[in-house]
């Protein structure tokens, strides 16, 4: 994006030989201003704008080994994040725009106008005839696109971590944690386990901070709340 349209910040994480190393943080100014103005209408003032990758880095501090890198992979409906951090400090971030058929996406598709139930179809597998249950057309289209999207995202995560490892002075990745509602999508866990050389560990919000006496939320919500919890941890630190 043009610099004139961005809000910029710098996140330092190390100093070496008189030079400060860190991440350049950029966000679309129009988006940030819209969020702040919306909160202002609710009589709320904004002191700090936090971002999901920083929240995931804070969660990683609780999950990784001291001095070693932890990779957090958070798979969302339309946006996924890969964050590599050391001791809770982000060293590398990639944001991947890709549509994953989560439960929320499927529910929205079913509620769209014109999402009528399709007629029963017959699918032939070899010499066997299998009846396909009647489903909304929009859901059938989403399911047809699911496999390529899942495989595409897994490959992008693999290449992202490989790119990080090849950077000079990159800390060794010893832990890979996965979260987000997209992890409940069909095939996602298996694809990531297939392409990554470190077995991924699934992380849920309830496992990080269990609430006594309350039942765990639905699995997709439990996976999705990990990023929200990370942002809350930042507020507690302040």
N, C-alpha and C positions, 0 to 999 in steps of 0.2 A: 504494500500500500504506500502511497506517497507520504512522506514524513509530515507534510502539512495536515494530513487527515488522521494522524495517529497521536495517541497519548504514549509517551515514552518514559521509561524508568530504567534504573540499573540496579541489579541485585548482586552485590559482591559476595564471593564465598571463599576467596583465598588471596594472600599477598605473598609474592615471591620475587626476590631480587629487585625490590622497589616498585614492582608492577602489581596492580590489583586485577585479579581475574574474577569474572562474574558473567551473568546473563543479561543481555539487553532484552528488556520486556517491552512489547509493543501491543497496543490494543486499538481498535477502531474508535476514534474519539466520539463519533456520532452515537455509537452503541453505549459507551460509558455515560455520556451526557444524558441519553434517554433514560437510563436506569436511575441516575441520580435525580433527574427531574420528576420521575414517577414517585420515588421515595419522598421527595419534597412535598408532593401533593398530599401525602399521608402524614405530613408534619414531622418527618424524620430527616435528620441531617446525617451526612456521610462523612466519617472521619478517615476511613481506609477502604480502598478497593482491593479485595483479595481475589485470587485466581485459583481455579481448580488444581493446576499442577503443583502449586505451593502447598495446598492441602494434602495432596497425595504424598508429597515429600515428608510432611510431618507424620503421616501414618507410617511411612516406611521407617522412620526412626524407631518405632516400636517393634518393627518386625525383622529388621536386618541385623547384621553383625557389625560391631564397632569398627570403623576404619575401612570397611568394605562397601562396595556399591550394591544398592538394592534397586531393582527395576520394578516400577509399578505400572501395570497395564490396566487401564480403566476403560471398559468398552461400553459406550453409550448408544442411544437410539440413532443419532446422526453424527456424533463426534466422539472420537476415542483419543485417549491420551497415553503417551509413553513417557514416563518420568524416571530418570536415573538419578539417584541421590546418594550422598554419603553422610551418615550421621544427621539425617534430616535436612541437609542442604542440597538443593537441586543443582546438578551438574550438567544435565542435558535434558531437553524437553522437545518432544515432537507432538503436534496436534494433527490428527488424521481425520479429515471429513469423509465419512462413509456411512451409508444407511445399513443398519442391522435390524432384522425383524424381531424386536423385543416384544414382550407381552403388551406393552403400552402402544407400540406401533400397530400391532395386530388389532387391538381393541379399537383404535381410531379408524383403521381401515374398515372394520366391520360396521362402524357407525356412520360412514360416509353415505350421502344420498346416492342411490343407484346400486348399492352393494347388495343386490338381490341374491337369493340362493340359487346356485347353478343346478342344472339338471344332473341326474346321476350319470357318471361317465364310466366307461369300461376301459381298464388299462390291462394290456396283455403283457405278461412276463413269461417269456418262453411259451409253453403250451398251456399255462395256467391263466385263468381269467380272474382278475382281482377287482372287486367293486370299490370305487373311490367314494367315500362318504360325501354327501351333499355339503358344499362349503360356499361361502360368499366368494364371488369372482375376484374381488380385491385381495382376499386372503390367499386364494390359489396363486394369484400373480406374485404376491409377496413370498410365498413358499418357493415358487419356481426360481426366484432371484436370490433366495437365501444362501444356497450352497456356494455360488460364485463370490458373493460378498464376504462370507465367512472365510473362505480360502484366501481371498485377496487381502483381507485384514491380517490374517495370520502371517502371510508372506511379508507384508509391510512391517509388522512388528519384528519379525526375524531380521530383516534387512536393517531396521533402525538400530537394533542392539548390536548387530555386526559392525555398523558404521561407528557406533560409540566405542566399541572395543578397539578399533583400529586408530583411534585418536591418540596422539602422543601423550603419555602420562595418565591415561585413563585408568581409574581404579578398577580392580577386578570385580566383576558382577558375581556375587555369591548367592543371591536370592532373587527370584522372580515371583512377584505377587500379582494376581489378577483379580479384578473386581468389576462392578458395573452390571447393569441389567442385561447387557448384551452377552454376558457370560452364560446366561441361561438359555440363549438361543441354541437351536439344535445344531450340533456339530462343532460349536465354538471351542469347548474345552478340549475335545479330541484334536482339532486342528492345531491349536497352540501347543499342546503336548507333543505333537508330531514334529513341528518345525523348530522347537526350541531345544537347545542342548542341556538346559537346566530345567528339571521338572517344575512346572508352575504351581504355585500354592494359591488356592482360592481363598480370598479374604472376604468376610462379611462384617458388617457394622456390629452385629450382635456379639460376634466372637471377640472383637476388639474391646468393646465396652458393654458387657452384658448388664442388663437391667433386671435385678432380682424381682421375682414375683410377676413379671410381665412376659407373655409369650413372645417368641421371636417373630418378626414380621414375615410376610410372604417372601419367598426366596429372591425374586427379582428386586423387590424393594430393599431387602437386606443387603444385596450386592450393591445396589445403587447408592445407598446411604453412606458408603465408605468415603466418597469424596466430600459429602456434606459434613461428616464427622471430622475430616481433616481440616476443613475451614473453621469449624468450631474450636478445634484444638488451637488454632492460631489466635482466636479471640481469648481463650483461656491463658495463653502465653503472655498476651498483652496485659 
